[in-house]
Amino acid sequence: MFHLASKRYRWFTISLIVLLPGLLSLILFGLRLGIDFTGGTLWEVRFDRPTTAAAVEAVLADNGYDSAIVQQSGPDDENVWLIRIPELTEGSAAKDATEAGFPEQLRPFTELEFATVGGAVSTQIRNRAILAVAAASVGILLYIAYAFRNTQNPLLYGTCAIVAMLHDVLIVLGIFSILGWVAGVEIDALFVTALLTVIGFSVHDTIVVFDRIRENLANKSDPTFEGIVNYSLSQTVVRSLNTSLTVMFTLLALVLFGGESTRSFVLALFIGVLSGTFSSIFNASQLLVAWEYGEIQGFFGRFRGGPKPAPVG
């Protein structure tokens, strides 16, 4: 039998070490938002001749787009560039003038994609994304509390699942904050879809473990709560790893060989599934043990100056 619960502070420390760089990046730099959240135009073009981001930015600056961001998309030999500029309407005189402003050394070029999102639409997308994540969290908490209503503390199971889920979401957000700062990776509406998928996967894995803990509590499989959690994990860990690894191998293949347009989405899923597998095994159930033994209450009690509760397990 695995003895994971007795090493719970080791797992909490690992999670904290992984979380801290991302949290620091989120505080200092935030997320690099794409046009879905900021508004503007995404223009993907392929130049027939090799060029550089500085050369394209200089041309756009001459046309009045000083804030333009130009990034290469794909291999160097394809000469494909992503151009992000303020809102520009398809078929407008401003777009025609911008195209005409490209000098001879950047011609000819092929337009691969042209997408514009207005400021009002981007604000609506951002607000709905926040609402979607909040609604999913509340729904999960209520559902788990109902599903585990026959346990001694049903809300505790829901709270531990939410904490583990937030751990996974923060890891994804933190890593993408770092990637945005280091590599210019932006998040878009598809990233929100990835986050919601990660939330569902994380809670799904956690519920499997919690359900086995509930069954073993009813059967009194071990005299101590820590022993019951260890026994439950030993029954579910192989199943969880097998399920997660098959998903991760597929996602890794898509990250390495998939299209550029979906790479950030798939990468967010890969990071979330990896983190969700860890949190469902090493965090969520360990939080139950720490609460059952009064360790969490004692931690917060020290800040209030109160006595540390005695273990109840």
DOGU-387508 format. One record per residue (C-alpha): residue number from 1; x, y, z. Coordinates in Angstrom, 2 decimals, padded with zeros to 5 digits, always signed. Layout:
% DOGU-387508
<rec num="NUM" px="X" py="Y" pz="Z"/>
...
***
This chain:
% DOGU-387508
<rec num="1" px="+000.00" py="+000.00" pz="+000.00"/>
<rec num="2" px="+001.20" py="+003.51" pz="-000.79"/>
<rec num="3" px="+001.97" py="+005.71" pz="+002.22"/>
<rec num="4" px="+001.26" py="+009.07" pz="+000.59"/>
<rec num="5" px="-000.80" py="+010.78" pz="+003.29"/>
<rec num="6" px="+002.02" py="+010.62" pz="+005.84"/>
<rec num="7" px="+004.19" py="+012.67" pz="+003.44"/>
<rec num="8" px="+001.50" py="+015.28" pz="+002.77"/>
<rec num="9" px="+003.67" py="+018.26" pz="+003.66"/>
<rec num="10" px="+006.21" py="+017.13" pz="+001.09"/>
<rec num="11" px="+003.50" py="+017.25" pz="-001.59"/>
<rec num="12" px="+002.24" py="+020.62" pz="-000.35"/>
<rec num="13" px="+005.79" py="+021.98" pz="-000.56"/>
<rec num="14" px="+006.24" py="+020.72" pz="-004.12"/>
<rec num="15" px="+002.98" py="+022.43" pz="-005.14"/>
<rec num="16" px="+004.05" py="+025.66" pz="-003.47"/>
<rec num="17" px="+007.43" py="+025.62" pz="-005.24"/>
<rec num="18" px="+005.72" py="+025.13" pz="-008.61"/>
<rec num="19" px="+003.07" py="+027.78" pz="-007.90"/>
<rec num="20" px="+005.27" py="+030.60" pz="-006.61"/>
<rec num="21" px="+007.09" py="+031.59" pz="-009.86"/>
<rec num="22" px="+003.80" py="+031.73" pz="-011.77"/>
<rec num="23" px="+002.05" py="+033.70" pz="-009.02"/>
<rec num="24" px="+004.94" py="+036.16" pz="-008.91"/>
<rec num="25" px="+004.76" py="+036.56" pz="-012.70"/>
<rec num="26" px="+000.98" py="+037.08" pz="-012.53"/>
<rec num="27" px="+001.42" py="+039.81" pz="-009.91"/>
<rec num="28" px="+004.25" py="+041.58" pz="-011.71"/>
<rec num="29" px="+003.34" py="+041.10" pz="-015.38"/>
<rec num="30" px="-000.16" py="+039.63" pz="-015.53"/>
<rec num="31" px="-001.29" py="+037.77" pz="-018.65"/>
<rec num="32" px="-000.51" py="+038.82" pz="-022.21"/>
<rec num="33" px="-004.03" py="+039.25" pz="-023.59"/>
<rec num="34" px="-004.88" py="+038.59" pz="-027.23"/>
<rec num="35" px="-007.29" py="+040.62" pz="-029.32"/>
<rec num="36" px="-010.23" py="+038.57" pz="-028.00"/>
<rec num="37" px="-009.81" py="+040.44" pz="-024.70"/>
<rec num="38" px="-008.23" py="+043.73" pz="-025.78"/>
<rec num="39" px="-009.87" py="+044.38" pz="-029.14"/>
<rec num="40" px="-007.99" py="+045.02" pz="-032.37"/>
<rec num="41" px="-007.01" py="+043.22" pz="-035.54"/>
<rec num="42" px="-005.02" py="+040.05" pz="-036.09"/>
<rec num="43" px="-003.49" py="+039.94" pz="-039.55"/>
<rec num="44" px="-001.56" py="+036.85" pz="-040.67"/>
<rec num="45" px="+000.45" py="+037.24" pz="-043.87"/>
<rec num="46" px="+003.02" py="+035.24" pz="-045.80"/>
<rec num="47" px="+005.77" py="+037.23" pz="-047.51"/>
<rec num="48" px="+007.40" py="+035.80" pz="-050.61"/>
<rec num="49" px="+010.75" py="+037.24" pz="-049.53"/>
<rec num="50" px="+012.54" py="+036.82" pz="-046.18"/>
<rec num="51" px="+012.04" py="+039.71" pz="-043.78"/>
<rec num="52" px="+012.26" py="+040.58" pz="-040.09"/>
<rec num="53" px="+009.79" py="+041.71" pz="-037.43"/>
<rec num="54" px="+011.64" py="+045.04" pz="-037.13"/>
<rec num="55" px="+011.24" py="+045.71" pz="-040.87"/>
<rec num="56" px="+007.50" py="+045.01" pz="-040.81"/>
<rec num="57" px="+007.01" py="+047.08" pz="-037.64"/>
<rec num="58" px="+008.86" py="+050.00" pz="-039.22"/>
<rec num="59" px="+006.53" py="+049.91" pz="-042.24"/>
<rec num="60" px="+003.44" py="+049.79" pz="-040.01"/>
<rec num="61" px="+004.79" py="+052.67" pz="-037.89"/>
<rec num="62" px="+005.12" py="+054.77" pz="-041.05"/>
<rec num="63" px="+001.43" py="+054.03" pz="-041.68"/>
<rec num="64" px="+000.43" py="+055.25" pz="-038.21"/>
<rec num="65" px="+000.51" py="+051.97" pz="-036.25"/>
<rec num="66" px="+003.22" py="+052.68" pz="-033.69"/>
<rec num="67" px="+001.83" py="+050.07" pz="-031.28"/>
<rec num="68" px="+001.88" py="+047.22" pz="-033.83"/>
<rec num="69" px="+003.21" py="+043.87" pz="-032.64"/>
<rec num="70" px="+004.77" py="+041.56" pz="-035.22"/>
<rec num="71" px="+005.68" py="+037.92" pz="-034.48"/>
<rec num="72" px="+006.82" py="+035.09" pz="-036.69"/>
<rec num="73" px="+004.46" py="+032.15" pz="-036.99"/>
<rec num="74" px="+005.85" py="+028.77" pz="-037.98"/>
<rec num="75" px="+009.29" py="+027.86" pz="-039.39"/>
<rec num="76" px="+011.65" py="+030.54" pz="-040.69"/>
<rec num="77" px="+011.49" py="+029.32" pz="-044.29"/>
<rec num="78" px="+007.71" py="+029.86" pz="-044.48"/>
<rec num="79" px="+007.99" py="+033.63" pz="-043.85"/>
<rec num="80" px="+004.62" py="+033.75" pz="-042.09"/>
<rec num="81" px="+004.05" py="+036.68" pz="-039.72"/>
<rec num="82" px="+001.31" py="+037.58" pz="-037.23"/>
<rec num="83" px="+000.57" py="+041.30" pz="-037.13"/>
<rec num="84" px="-001.47" py="+042.77" pz="-034.25"/>
<rec num="85" px="-002.67" py="+046.33" pz="-034.74"/>
<rec num="86" px="-005.57" py="+048.52" pz="-033.53"/>
<rec num="87" px="-008.98" py="+047.81" pz="-034.99"/>
<rec num="88" px="-008.94" py="+047.79" pz="-038.79"/>
<rec num="89" px="-012.03" py="+046.96" pz="-040.85"/>
<rec num="90" px="-011.94" py="+044.50" pz="-043.73"/>
<rec num="91" px="-012.45" py="+046.24" pz="-047.09"/>
<rec num="92" px="-011.98" py="+049.72" pz="-045.63"/>
<rec num="93" px="-009.93" py="+052.49" pz="-047.20"/>
<rec num="94" px="-007.60" py="+052.34" pz="-044.18"/>
<rec num="95" px="-006.83" py="+048.67" pz="-044.87"/>
<rec num="96" px="-006.21" py="+049.38" pz="-048.57"/>
<rec num="97" px="-003.88" py="+052.23" pz="-047.63"/>
<rec num="98" px="-002.00" py="+050.00" pz="-045.16"/>
<rec num="99" px="-001.50" py="+047.31" pz="-047.80"/>
<rec num="100" px="-000.35" py="+049.92" pz="-050.30"/>
<rec num="101" px="+002.13" py="+051.21" pz="-047.75"/>
<rec num="102" px="+004.22" py="+048.03" pz="-047.84"/>
<rec num="103" px="+007.40" py="+048.75" pz="-049.84"/>
<rec num="104" px="+008.56" py="+046.79" pz="-052.86"/>
<rec num="105" px="+010.98" py="+044.63" pz="-050.86"/>
<rec num="106" px="+008.03" py="+043.20" pz="-048.87"/>
<rec num="107" px="+005.93" py="+042.43" pz="-051.91"/>
<rec num="108" px="+004.20" py="+040.31" pz="-052.92"/>
<rec num="109" px="+002.54" py="+038.86" pz="-049.84"/>
<rec num="110" px="-000.43" py="+036.58" pz="-049.23"/>
<rec num="111" px="-003.09" py="+037.29" pz="-046.61"/>
<rec num="112" px="-003.77" py="+034.07" pz="-044.65"/>
<rec num="113" px="-006.09" py="+035.42" pz="-041.97"/>
<rec num="114" px="-007.71" py="+038.72" pz="-041.08"/>
<rec num="115" px="-009.77" py="+038.94" pz="-037.88"/>
<rec num="116" px="-011.04" py="+042.02" pz="-036.06"/>
<rec num="117" px="-012.60" py="+042.22" pz="-032.59"/>
<rec num="118" px="-014.16" py="+045.46" pz="-031.39"/>
<rec num="119" px="-013.56" py="+046.87" pz="-027.91"/>
<rec num="120" px="-017.16" py="+046.26" pz="-026.75"/>
<rec num="121" px="-017.05" py="+042.63" pz="-027.89"/>
<rec num="122" px="-013.69" py="+042.01" pz="-026.19"/>
<rec num="123" px="-015.02" py="+043.38" pz="-022.89"/>
<rec num="124" px="-018.06" py="+041.10" pz="-023.17"/>
<rec num="125" px="-015.84" py="+038.07" pz="-023.84"/>
<rec num="126" px="-013.67" py="+038.88" pz="-020.81"/>
<rec num="127" px="-016.65" py="+039.32" pz="-018.48"/>
<rec num="128" px="-018.31" py="+036.11" pz="-019.68"/>
<rec num="129" px="-015.05" py="+034.20" pz="-019.26"/>
<rec num="130" px="-014.81" py="+035.29" pz="-015.62"/>
<rec num="131" px="-018.48" py="+034.43" pz="-015.08"/>
<rec num="132" px="-018.05" py="+031.00" pz="-016.67"/>
<rec num="133" px="-015.15" py="+030.05" pz="-014.37"/>
<rec num="134" px="-016.98" py="+031.36" pz="-011.28"/>
<rec num="135" px="-020.22" py="+029.55" pz="-012.17"/>
<rec num="136" px="-018.35" py="+026.30" pz="-012.81"/>
<rec num="137" px="-016.63" py="+026.56" pz="-009.40"/>
<rec num="138" px="-019.87" py="+027.19" pz="-007.50"/>
<rec num="139" px="-021.67" py="+024.41" pz="-009.38"/>
<rec num="140" px="-018.88" py="+021.93" pz="-008.61"/>
<rec num="141" px="-018.90" py="+022.84" pz="-004.91"/>
<rec num="142" px="-022.67" py="+022.38" pz="-004.62"/>
<rec num="143" px="-022.67" py="+019.13" pz="-006.61"/>
<rec num="144" px="-019.90" py="+017.52" pz="-004.55"/>
<rec num="145" px="-021.53" py="+018.66" pz="-001.31"/>
<rec num="146" px="-024.75" py="+016.95" pz="-002.45"/>
<rec num="147" px="-022.99" py="+013.81" pz="-003.73"/>
<rec num="148" px="-021.18" py="+013.40" pz="-000.38"/>
<rec num="149" px="-024.14" py="+014.45" pz="+001.77"/>
<rec num="150" px="-023.98" py="+011.21" pz="+003.77"/>
<rec num="151" px="-020.45" py="+011.94" pz="+005.02"/>
<rec num="152" px="-019.68" py="+013.73" pz="+008.26"/>
<rec num="153" px="-018.69" py="+016.99" pz="+006.52"/>
<rec num="154" px="-019.90" py="+017.11" pz="+002.89"/>
<rec num="155" px="-018.86" py="+020.72" pz="+002.31"/>
<rec num="156" px="-015.29" py="+019.78" pz="+003.25"/>
<rec num="157" px="-015.06" py="+017.40" pz="+000.29"/>
<rec num="158" px="-016.33" py="+020.11" pz="-002.05"/>
<rec num="159" px="-013.95" py="+022.69" pz="-000.59"/>
<rec num="160" px="-010.91" py="+020.41" pz="-000.94"/>
<rec num="161" px="-011.87" py="+019.66" pz="-004.56"/>
<rec num="162" px="-012.19" py="+023.41" pz="-005.27"/>
<rec num="163" px="-008.80" py="+024.12" pz="-003.66"/>
<rec num="164" px="-007.17" py="+021.42" pz="-005.80"/>
<rec num="165" px="-008.94" py="+022.79" pz="-008.87"/>
<rec num="166" px="-007.74" py="+026.34" pz="-008.15"/>
<rec num="167" px="-004.23" py="+024.93" pz="-007.75"/>
<rec num="168" px="-004.44" py="+023.58" pz="-011.32"/>
<rec num="169" px="-005.94" py="+026.78" pz="-012.74"/>
<rec num="170" px="-003.28" py="+028.94" pz="-011.08"/>
<rec num="171" px="-000.49" py="+026.74" pz="-012.39"/>
<rec num="172" px="-001.82" py="+027.08" pz="-015.95"/>
<rec num="173" px="-002.29" py="+030.84" pz="-015.56"/>
<rec num="174" px="+001.14" py="+031.27" pz="-013.98"/>
<rec num="175" px="+002.98" py="+029.33" pz="-016.68"/>
<rec num="176" px="+001.20" py="+031.28" pz="-019.41"/>
<rec num="177" px="+002.06" py="+034.52" pz="-017.63"/>
<rec num="178" px="+005.72" py="+033.49" pz="-017.73"/>
<rec num="179" px="+005.41" py="+032.42" pz="-021.38"/>
<rec num="180" px="+003.78" py="+035.75" pz="-022.22"/>
<rec num="181" px="+006.63" py="+037.63" pz="-020.58"/>
<rec num="182" px="+009.43" py="+035.48" pz="-022.03"/>
<rec num="183" px="+008.06" py="+034.33" pz="-025.41"/>
<rec num="184" px="+005.18" py="+036.72" pz="-026.13"/>
<rec num="185" px="+002.50" py="+033.99" pz="-025.86"/>
<rec num="186" px="-000.99" py="+035.53" pz="-025.77"/>
<rec num="187" px="-004.22" py="+034.09" pz="-024.39"/>
<rec num="188" px="-007.51" py="+034.19" pz="-026.28"/>
<rec num="189" px="-011.07" py="+032.92" pz="-025.93"/>
<rec num="190" px="-009.87" py="+029.39" pz="-026.75"/>
<rec num="191" px="-007.65" py="+029.57" pz="-023.67"/>
<rec num="192" px="-010.77" py="+030.00" pz="-021.51"/>
<rec num="193" px="-012.16" py="+026.82" pz="-023.09"/>
<rec num="194" px="-008.95" py="+025.04" pz="-022.11"/>
<rec num="195" px="-009.26" py="+026.32" pz="-018.52"/>
<rec num="196" px="-012.84" py="+025.06" pz="-018.21"/>
<rec num="197" px="-011.76" py="+021.68" pz="-019.58"/>
<rec num="198" px="-008.92" py="+021.55" pz="-017.02"/>
<rec num="199" px="-011.43" py="+022.34" pz="-014.26"/>
<rec num="200" px="-013.64" py="+019.45" pz="-015.33"/>
<rec num="201" px="-010.73" py="+017.01" pz="-015.63"/>
<rec num="202" px="-009.25" py="+018.01" pz="-012.27"/>
<rec num="203" px="-012.52" py="+017.60" pz="-010.38"/>
<rec num="204" px="-013.34" py="+014.35" pz="-012.20"/>
<rec num="205" px="-010.10" py="+012.74" pz="-010.99"/>
<rec num="206" px="-010.58" py="+014.10" pz="-007.47"/>
<rec num="207" px="-014.13" py="+012.75" pz="-007.19"/>
<rec num="208" px="-012.92" py="+009.24" pz="-008.09"/>
<rec num="209" px="-010.51" py="+009.31" pz="-005.14"/>
<rec num="210" px="-013.06" py="+010.90" pz="-002.78"/>
<rec num="211" px="-015.70" py="+008.32" pz="-003.68"/>
<rec num="212" px="-013.33" py="+005.49" pz="-002.81"/>
<rec num="213" px="-012.50" py="+007.21" pz="+000.50"/>
<rec num="214" px="-016.23" py="+007.41" pz="+001.28"/>
<rec num="215" px="-016.71" py="+003.70" pz="+000.54"/>
<rec num="216" px="-013.72" py="+002.69" pz="+002.65"/>
<rec num="217" px="-014.91" py="+004.89" pz="+005.52"/>
<rec num="218" px="-018.23" py="+003.06" pz="+005.49"/>
<rec num="219" px="-016.43" py="-000.31" pz="+005.40"/>
<rec num="220" px="-013.93" py="+000.81" pz="+008.09"/>
<rec num="221" px="-011.06" py="-000.52" pz="+005.98"/>
<rec num="222" px="-008.49" py="+000.94" pz="+008.40"/>
<rec num="223" px="-008.70" py="+002.14" pz="+012.02"/>
<rec num="224" px="-007.25" py="+005.57" pz="+011.14"/>
<rec num="225" px="-008.43" py="+008.17" pz="+008.62"/>
<rec num="226" px="-004.90" py="+008.48" pz="+007.25"/>
<rec num="227" px="-004.79" py="+004.74" pz="+006.64"/>
<rec num="228" px="-008.15" py="+004.84" pz="+004.85"/>
<rec num="229" px="-006.90" py="+007.62" pz="+002.56"/>
<rec num="230" px="-003.70" py="+005.68" pz="+001.81"/>
<rec num="231" px="-005.70" py="+002.55" pz="+001.04"/>
<rec num="232" px="-008.09" py="+004.49" pz="-001.21"/>
<rec num="233" px="-005.20" py="+006.08" pz="-003.12"/>
<rec num="234" px="-003.56" py="+002.70" pz="-003.62"/>
<rec num="235" px="-006.82" py="+001.50" pz="-005.22"/>
<rec num="236" px="-007.18" py="+004.46" pz="-007.58"/>
<rec num="237" px="-003.68" py="+005.76" pz="-008.37"/>
<rec num="238" px="-002.94" py="+003.29" pz="-011.19"/>
<rec num="239" px="-006.29" py="+004.02" pz="-012.86"/>
<rec num="240" px="-005.70" py="+007.79" pz="-012.57"/>
<rec num="241" px="-002.18" py="+007.57" pz="-014.01"/>
<rec num="242" px="-003.26" py="+005.34" pz="-016.90"/>
<rec num="243" px="-006.11" py="+007.68" pz="-017.82"/>
<rec num="244" px="-003.96" py="+010.81" pz="-017.57"/>
<rec num="245" px="-000.97" py="+009.41" pz="-019.45"/>
<rec num="246" px="-003.05" py="+008.37" pz="-022.46"/>
<rec num="247" px="-004.49" py="+011.90" pz="-022.65"/>
<rec num="248" px="-001.09" py="+013.53" pz="-022.13"/>
<rec num="249" px="+000.62" py="+011.51" pz="-024.87"/>
<rec num="250" px="-002.05" py="+012.64" pz="-027.32"/>
<rec num="251" px="-001.79" py="+016.28" pz="-026.22"/>
<rec num="252" px="+002.01" py="+016.19" pz="-026.39"/>
<rec num="253" px="+001.85" py="+014.94" pz="-029.98"/>
<rec num="254" px="-000.49" py="+017.83" pz="-030.83"/>
<rec num="255" px="+001.82" py="+020.35" pz="-029.14"/>
<rec num="256" px="+004.84" py="+019.09" pz="-031.09"/>
<rec num="257" px="+003.25" py="+018.41" pz="-034.46"/>
<rec num="258" px="-000.09" py="+020.25" pz="-034.45"/>
<rec num="259" px="-000.97" py="+023.56" pz="-036.04"/>
<rec num="260" px="+000.21" py="+026.91" pz="-034.74"/>
<rec num="261" px="-003.32" py="+028.19" pz="-034.21"/>
<rec num="262" px="-004.18" py="+025.51" pz="-031.62"/>
<rec num="263" px="-000.77" py="+025.09" pz="-029.97"/>
<rec num="264" px="-001.47" py="+027.40" pz="-027.01"/>
<rec num="265" px="-004.84" py="+025.74" pz="-026.44"/>
<rec num="266" px="-003.33" py="+022.25" pz="-026.44"/>
<rec num="267" px="-000.40" py="+023.35" pz="-024.27"/>
<rec num="268" px="-002.81" py="+024.73" pz="-021.67"/>
<rec num="269" px="-004.65" py="+021.40" pz="-021.67"/>
<rec num="270" px="-001.40" py="+019.45" pz="-021.31"/>
<rec num="271" px="-000.23" py="+021.54" pz="-018.35"/>
<rec num="272" px="-003.67" py="+021.36" pz="-016.74"/>
<rec num="273" px="-003.99" py="+017.59" pz="-017.10"/>
<rec num="274" px="-000.51" py="+017.10" pz="-015.65"/>
<rec num="275" px="-001.26" py="+019.41" pz="-012.73"/>
<rec num="276" px="-004.73" py="+017.91" pz="-012.24"/>
<rec num="277" px="-003.29" py="+014.40" pz="-011.99"/>
<rec num="278" px="-000.84" py="+015.56" pz="-009.33"/>
<rec num="279" px="-003.40" py="+017.53" pz="-007.32"/>
<rec num="280" px="-006.05" py="+014.79" pz="-007.29"/>
<rec num="281" px="-003.56" py="+012.29" pz="-005.87"/>
<rec num="282" px="-001.22" py="+014.40" pz="-003.76"/>
<rec num="283" px="-003.23" py="+017.48" pz="-002.73"/>
<rec num="284" px="-007.01" py="+017.05" pz="-002.51"/>
<rec num="285" px="-007.07" py="+013.90" pz="-000.37"/>
<rec num="286" px="-004.12" py="+015.12" pz="+001.72"/>
<rec num="287" px="-006.12" py="+018.26" pz="+002.56"/>
<rec num="288" px="-008.86" py="+016.00" pz="+003.91"/>
<rec num="289" px="-006.31" py="+014.31" pz="+006.19"/>
<rec num="290" px="-004.85" py="+017.64" pz="+007.33"/>
<rec num="291" px="-008.33" py="+018.90" pz="+008.22"/>
<rec num="292" px="-009.36" py="+015.66" pz="+009.93"/>
<rec num="293" px="-006.28" py="+015.80" pz="+012.13"/>
<rec num="294" px="-006.80" py="+019.48" pz="+012.99"/>
<rec num="295" px="-003.64" py="+020.65" pz="+011.22"/>
<rec num="296" px="-005.35" py="+023.25" pz="+009.03"/>
<rec num="297" px="-007.38" py="+024.59" pz="+011.95"/>
<rec num="298" px="-004.18" py="+024.75" pz="+014.00"/>
<rec num="299" px="-002.38" py="+026.65" pz="+011.24"/>
<rec num="300" px="-005.04" py="+029.36" pz="+011.12"/>
<rec num="301" px="-005.44" py="+029.24" pz="+014.89"/>
<rec num="302" px="-001.83" py="+030.32" pz="+015.34"/>
<rec num="303" px="-002.58" py="+033.51" pz="+013.40"/>
<rec num="304" px="-005.54" py="+034.22" pz="+015.70"/>
<rec num="305" px="-003.53" py="+033.34" pz="+018.78"/>
<rec num="306" px="-005.78" py="+030.40" pz="+019.65"/>
<rec num="307" px="-004.72" py="+026.91" pz="+020.77"/>
<rec num="308" px="-003.98" py="+024.20" pz="+018.26"/>
<rec num="309" px="-006.87" py="+021.69" pz="+018.03"/>
<rec num="310" px="-006.13" py="+018.13" pz="+019.07"/>
<rec num="311" px="-006.06" py="+015.45" pz="+016.34"/>
<rec num="312" px="-009.41" py="+013.74" pz="+015.84"/>
<rec num="313" px="-008.22" py="+010.81" pz="+013.74"/>
***
